[in-house]
Amino acid sequence: MKSLSDLLSAITVEEIIGSDSKEITSIECDSRKIKLGSLFVAVRGYNVDGHKFIPLVTLAGAAAIVCEELPERLESNVTYIRVANSAVALGYLASQWWGNPSRKLKLVGVTGTNGKTTTATLIYEMARLMGHKAGLLSTVCNYIEDEKVPATQTTPGALELNELLHRMVVAGCTYAAMEVSSHAAHQHRIAGLHFAGGIFSNLTRDHLDYHGTVDAYISAKKMFFDQLPKDAFALVNADDSHGMVMVQNTMAKVYTYSLRQQADFMTKIVESRLDGTLLSINSREVEVMFTGRFNAYNLTAVYGASTLLGWDADEVLVNMSKLVPVAGRFQTIHGANGVSAIVDYAHTPDALVNVLDTIRDVLSGTDGEIITVVGAGGNRDKGKRPQMAAESARRSNRVILTSDNPRDEVPEDIIHDMEAGLDEEMRRRTLSITDRREAIRTALMLAKSGDVVLVAGKGHENYQEVKGVKHHFDDRETVLEIFKSL
């Protein structure tokens, strides 16, 4: 329990009606979780406005309510706190409730369209290799040291987020890395958190089903850097045209990383293979178990963040050679027949370009061909569907369009949207197979020794979502099963 007055000291209150000398039993933004003595924060969500539930939560025993608009009827036994923005207030209240855990950790946030998961995960792994206890908040899974906590979304809500950070502190963690999605920044889920540093990877078209326009998407990403404190670092990809835009208004100390120009952290790819790469980072060579230009960017960001956190550069380089790829991120599986399959989360046109260009570079000078299996998610930005099909066809010898997570849409309709991006020559090299397992099987059967089959879009996911139901499906398991049967 916490006193209401103590909690309110963390936020800016515009008006308070009632007593603040109450003991609060919990903070909730979900009206269904209210119990006697709860503080309810009425947040205007993307689909639901919490203000509509104020009458219900008073009946359920809420002791106090934080809101942007006072209800018409005020209950005498309830304290009403009016604020400018309830979502922002929720972040600060959640931090206060859990003892401001982000200030007891060195927390690094990673944002961008692609590379968030890999970069955040590798910073977490690097911290542990450097001898520190650390936590991770990511799309794939959350970790409190060795404890695995299933992830339900890229960036949890403010209440869950602060509870996880608190558990990290209790477990003795001194460092944490987290993905910061554009949704999280826009919805103020990270309000009240203190970051030691922020990283920007890149920005391409994504999530326009939510943000509406590219400019709105950029603004959401930029919000994260606008809120960084002056004692933090902001590490941005200088090769991305949006890199310096992100830090135009930040108070943090700005650093850059690059593969193409002068920067604080510069990397060159010396040699690339399907099972690894020789990199030169700030003129120091290191062999890593990662492939591709996009991974070179991720690793440069990890190196930069590690040194900015104060870790010894020589030891960081040694530990970089020990890092392993994140599940479902350019994960290579070799078949006994000489065919290689790569499972990757690429689900945007730019991510597909990055992965396919990497495979093409590795296969350069050989007779190996590329067969790509790709779909697109339902109930998401339809504009990228034809682009994904076109980029796949441009960079592959054969393409098989299939189902991803259709959600509430008809899979064949999604595939039809993708086909619209293909010209006649591309169509001749493209098959459409709705059943994802059969699509993968067909690709692996068509491949010959030396070829590479890219299975794109789902990566680490172990399900397909159809009409609100998640059915078990794992691309990696499927590839291994089919390899064994060939």
Salt bridges, closest charged atoms under 4 A:
GLU14 OE1 - ARG82 NH1 2.90
GLU15 OE1 - ARG82 NE 3.00
ASP30 OD2 - ARG32 NH2 2.95
ASP49 OD2 - ARG44 NH1 2.64
ASP49 OD1 - HIS51 ND1 2.85
GLU68 OE1 - ARG44 NE 2.92
GLU69 OE2 - ARG44 NH2 3.17
GLU75 OE2 - ARG73 NE 3.12
GLU145 OE2 - ARG128 NE 3.29
ASP146 OD1 - ARG128 NH2 2.38
GLU147 OE2 - ARG167 NH2 2.62
ASP206 OD2 - HIS207 NE2 3.27
ASP206 OD1 - LYS384 NZ 3.14
ASP226 OD1 - LYS222 NZ 3.01
ASP231 OD2 - HIS194 NE2 3.48
ASP240 OD1 - HIS242 ND1 3.12
GLU271 OE2 - ARG273 NH1 3.68
ASP275 OD1 - ARG273 NE 3.08
GLU287 OE2 - ARG273 NH2 2.57
ASP314 OD1 - ARG284 NH2 2.87
ASP357 OD1 - ARG360 NH1 3.70
ASP357 OD1 - ARG395 NE 2.89
GLU369 OE1 - LYS448 NZ 3.81
ASP381 OD2 - ARG205 NE 2.81
GLU391 OE1 - ARG394 NH1 3.32
GLU391 OE1 - ARG395 NH1 2.52
GLU409 OE2 - ARG385 NH2 2.62
ASP417 OD2 - ARG385 NH1 2.85
GLU419 OE1 - HIS416 ND1 3.81
GLU425 OE2 - ARG429 NE 2.77
ASP451 OD1 - LYS448 NZ 3.24
GLU461 OE1 - LYS458 NZ 2.96
GLU465 OE1 - ARG407 NE 3.90
ASP474 OD2 - ARG476 NH2 3.08
ASP475 OD2 - ARG436 NH2 2.91
GLU477 OE1 - HIS472 NE2 3.01
GLU481 OE1 - ARG437 NH1 3.15
